[in-house]
Amino acid sequence: MFDDAEVDGEGRLLVRCDDAPEAVADLSNPECLKAILRHLRDGAPIRGVVLVHDRERAYGPGATAALETLLRIGRLLDHLARRAPSPRFPGFTAKEVAAACARCPFRPAAMFERLRDRILGDPAGFLEGLEEIARRLARYTEGGCTTCAGATIQDLRIVVAELESSGA
């Protein structure tokens, strides 16, 4: 579903959605949104999106700008996910540290990937998830994780600043 897509002569992404229920062929639907963002992720900039079903549903520059913002934040989250944890557990072996970090709910790779998946499919859910992470991180007290948790807080500030600069 949503796999048949091409850019037309006017620079609009045309997505044929005949095999989807009409109610699903809408950018407000998470499945549709994910598919459109997947098409846009590696492609050239576009001027609009047209979902072709029994009738066409066209989205213009405003929607396109919002989609580009979601992709930009998704790429930022991918970048932040690559940061290695930086705990300080004196007396732990490297294997013990790695095991502790693998279980951590704030491990950058897992946490930022989950946030990326949320923003690319459920932007409102992304904001809720971001708020929940901030609340949980504020209560996090593991002493050996202070440096890493501080870096994660700084990363989240960068994400919030990007959201604010985007007008989201």
N, C-alpha and C positions, 0 to 999 in steps of 0.2 A: 504494500500500500504506500502511496506517495513516492514511488521510485521513478516514475516516468516524468522527467523534468528536462526542460531546456530553456535557454535564454533566447527570447525573441529579438527581432530587429530593433525594437524600442528599448532594449536593455532590461526587460522585465523577465523574471523567472516564472515560467509557465509550468504548473504542476498539474498533471492529470490525475484526478482523484475518483475516477468512475467506479473503482472497486471498493471505495469507502462509503459508509453511510453518509448521507448529506450532512447530518449534524456533526460528524467528525471532521468534515472538510472545512475547518475554520481555525484560524491561528489561536483562538482562545482554547482550543483543545490541545492538551499536552502532547498527545501522540503526533498530531499535525505539526505543532510547533517544533518538536524534536526533529522531525523529518525535514522541515524547511531549513532549519539551522544546519542540519547535516549537509544539505545541498549547498548552502552558502559558505560553510566553513572554509573550504579550499578554493572556492570559485572567485571570479572577478566581482567587483562591486556591481550592484544592480540598482535599477531605478524603481522597482516595484515588484510585487508578487501577485500572481493571478492563480487562484485555485479553480481548476476547471472540473465541474461536475455537471449535473443537469443544468445548472446555471453557473455563471462565472462569479467568483467573489474576488474583487480586486483590492489590493492594499497598496497605497501610494508612498510618498516620501516619508511621512511621519512614521508609518509602520516599518519601513525599511531602516530608518534611523534607529528605531527601537531594537530591531533585530541585530543591527551592527553593534549596538551597545551591549546586547547580551553576548554576542560573540567575543567582543573585546574583553569583557569581564571574564568570560569563560577561558580565554587565552591567559589572562592574568592568573587565574586560579590554577591552571595547568603549570604555569611557571612557579608559583608558590609551592605547589605539591612536590617539586623537585628538591626543596630544601631538606637536607638531612637533619634528623633530630640532633640536639646538642645537650644531652643530659650530663650531669656530674654526679656519678655514684662512686665515691671513693671505696676502694676495696672490691668492687665488682669486676669480674672478668668482662672482656668485650662481648662474649657470648651471653652473659647474664644481662648486660646493658641492652643488647639487641633484643633479647626476649622481653624485657620490661617495656621497651619502646614499641615493640610489635603489638602489645596489648593496650597501649595508650590510646584513649579516644581522641586525643589531640595530635596524634602523629601526622605531620604535614601531608604525607602522601595520601593517606586514607581520608583525612578530614577535608582537604581542599578538593580532592576528586569527588567526594560526596556533594560538596557545595557546587562544584561545576556541573554535575549531573542535575542538580536541582535547578540551577539558573537556566539551563538549556532546555528544561522541560516544564518547570513550574516556578516562574519568577516570584510569585507571591509566596510560595513555599520556601523559596530561597531566603527571602527576608526573614521569615519565621525561623528557619534553620540557623541563620546568622545570629539572630537574637538569642536563641537557645544556647548556641556555642558560647557567646559572650557571657551569658549568665553562669554557665557551668565553669567556664575558664576563670571567672572572677572568684569562684569558690574553691578552686583547685589549690591544694596546699602541699603537694608532694615536694619536699625540699630539694631533692636531686634534679627536679624538673624546672627549677626557677628560670634558668637561662633559656631553655627551650620554650617554656610557656611565655616568657617575655618576648621572644622572637615571634611567636605565633600571634601574640597580641599586636605587635607592630605590623605583622602581615595583614591582620584583620583591619587595622587602621588604614592601610593602603587600599584595601578593597572598599571600605566605607568612603574614603576620599574619592575613589574612582566613581562610585555610585553617585556621590554628591556632585561631582563635576559633570556627570552625564545628565543630571536633572532627574534621576530616578528616585 
